[in-house]
Amino acid sequence: MADVVIIVALLLVAVAATTAVLVRDPVRQALVLAVLGVVLAVLFTGLQAPDVALSQLAVGSALTPLLLLLTVRKVRRRARKEGRGP
């Protein structure tokens, strides 16, 4: 049963990582990275590494996407203020 969880998690990691590379919109990329972080945390849990899974959950699926979204927001505001963007 544990092998099935690991195989499914590995496939989901491959799909999520590929999707993160192919998506062009930075906001959607941040959301896909959050999903990738959760899937990686599930994989680490299946591999019996709960401490790594907790770290991945905190950093990979919460902190990094949040920082990316805040950066995109600031860049878009600055571009709008300078009259260069949407």
Secondary structure, DSSP 4 states (H G I P E B T S, - for coil): -HHHHHHHHHHHHHHHHHHHHH---HHHHHHHHHHHHHHHHHHHHHTT-HHHHHHHHHIIIIIHHHHHHHHHHHHHHHHHHTT---
